[in-house]
Amino acid sequence: MKIIKGAAIGIIMILVQFNLHGQSLPVGTTAIEDYYRRAQLLGAADTNVSFTVRPVFPDLINKRTTVFYPDSSERRYNLMNAKSSWQSDDKKLKISLLPLNLQTQFNSAYPYGWNDGAMIPAKGLQTLISAGVFAQFGPLTIQLRPEFVSAQNSNLTFDPKAYDVIFARYYDIYNNIDLPVRFGTSSYTRAYWGQSSIRLNYKSLSFGLSTENLWWGPGIQSSLLMSNTAPGFPHLTLNTLRPLKTPIGSFEGQIIAGGLRNSGFPPLEPDHYYFGTDLYVPKPNNWRYLAGIVITWQPKWVPGLFLGYDKTSQTYGKDLSGLKDYLPLFSPVKKTSAPDNSLNQPDQLSAVFMRWLWTQEHAEIYFEWGQYNNTQDLMQTLLAPNNSRAYIFGVRKLLPFKKSDNENILIGVEVTQLQENSISNIKNGTEWYVSQSIRQGYTNYGQELGAGIGPGANLQTIEVSWVKGLKKIGLQFDRYVHNNDFYYYVFTDTQDYTRHWVDLSLAAMGEWNYKNLIFNVKIQGIQSRNYQWALSTLNGNDYSFTNQTNKFNLQIQTGVTYRF
């Protein structure tokens, strides 16, 4: 009672400021998260942190007063007297308000975008709101940061202007992954626990229950296994808060066990029929169990080099029967290509990755290479390294601007390749994230857990930006090839060689901090070539090889973050 009474008095009286430890920085936090990573390139932040196991815990990395004011040039706006942090008289209970964040996204013509958390791919306007509170009592920390999303979800049709057999083949793939083109036939609203957690922390280790988004691997635009494209899912977690130092170097890592949910929507609205048969095969209405592990090692002999491995395995919850099912991370699958069709066959993804930090050159280089349902047979992997593989490669460099240490030009290039190499795998419907045994595929609430570009897709990104502290103004060019595996599965037999669905986009973007506020905006024009793999018709059902169906989409993202 004394502690509770002291906490109440502390909240009312607003006592002195203090440090809260174990407070995470949510994946994708506007401006702040990438600020820490850029600071590493300049040698201004702890270079022992890999940024391959996120969320990160920057208050234990840089010892900042608060994780949301990382730039020492900020005036901090009377932060010492801010009415946002309280503690009890005995200083055992500490409470702090988390930033209030409002993000909007508008697509004029069709769904576009990824790495946006609880938001959905939708046409029209949508809004995401989050806020919360963080509390610490000894080794116990509670972070409550729910999210609310509301989307206009305007009408959208899927019409590749092709024969009915095209629809039949579309369902061959998308009956085995939960990626609806449209999330229902009306507006969409949903509330999530968001970036919330309850943890017990001891030195560099933390154990708890969390619904936070995770990001594994060194990628910036994409990650093969874990990204913030889909909403976060409830999971038990055992993870490092900061690097564990050993005689051979430092280690970071995480082990999770959680549950995934279905979207509840069919691939297309409305369903399509072929010879009087409904093409949609409803997916099992079962929750899915996901286990995962990521480990990153920084060898003591090579400063700035991080080597890592991650793996996930999912199965239907109803098929869990023993310890091996709950801890399947070191169990091989039966074959390297497609998982078999039995519903109790696990579905596994694994990857190795590298990030190399060159602080003297203010640069970094990174890659991630993964396989889908690898048998863990070294000989088979060496003989067929491209079988069911995917990879990410990237490089970033900061160039001084006007001979100022605080102003730089950021140049970044990243390539993501999910397209399958094996024709036999393509004909069998085997793609990254698509599964014949776990028919929701590698998704949560209808979005990819990994790279948001989706199965069979490729992405190339070039960014050039001016950066100063938290401020950033730049341009970004993307070339996005939609599901090329589906293209080869469907159209090569008809020799339609010009149907590749390719988006070319140019975006102007900016992030700007002012006192307690951080503003962000991104205006992106996307030109789709062969939208929905379609060609225009000339006469009746005569589909021309030379007349493309092009479509333009304007995406506008805006947001504001208020830091208490």
Buried (B, 14 or more C-beta within 10 A) or exposed (E): EEEEEBBBEBBEEBBEBBBBBBBBBBBBBBBBBBBBBBBBBBEBBBBBBBBBBBBBBBBBBBEBBBBBBBBEEBEBEEBEEBEBBBBBBEEBBBBBBBBBBBBBBBBBBBBBBBBBBBBBBBBBBBBBBBBBEBBBBEBBBBBBBBBBBBBBBBEBEBEBBBEEEBBBBBBBBBBBBBBBBBBBEEBBEBEBBBBBBEBEBEEBBBBBBBBBBBBBBBBBBBBBBBBBBBBBBBBEBBBBBBBBEEEEBBBBBBBBBBBBBBBBBBBBBEEBEEEEEEBBEEBEEBBBBBBBBBBBBBEEEEBBBBBBBBBBBBBBEEBBEEEEBEBBBEEEBEBBBBBEEEBBBBBBBBBBBBBBBBBEEBBBBBBBBBBBBBBBEEEBBEEBEEBBBBBBBBBBBBEEBEEEEBBBBBBBBBBBBBBBBBEEBBEBBBBBBBBBBBBBBBBBBBBBBBBBBBBBBBBBBBBBBBBBBBBBBBEBEBBBBBBBBBBBBBBBEEEBEEBBBBBEBEBEBBBBBEEBEBBBBBBBBBBBBBBBBBBEBEEEEEBEEEEBBEBEBEBBBBBBBBBB
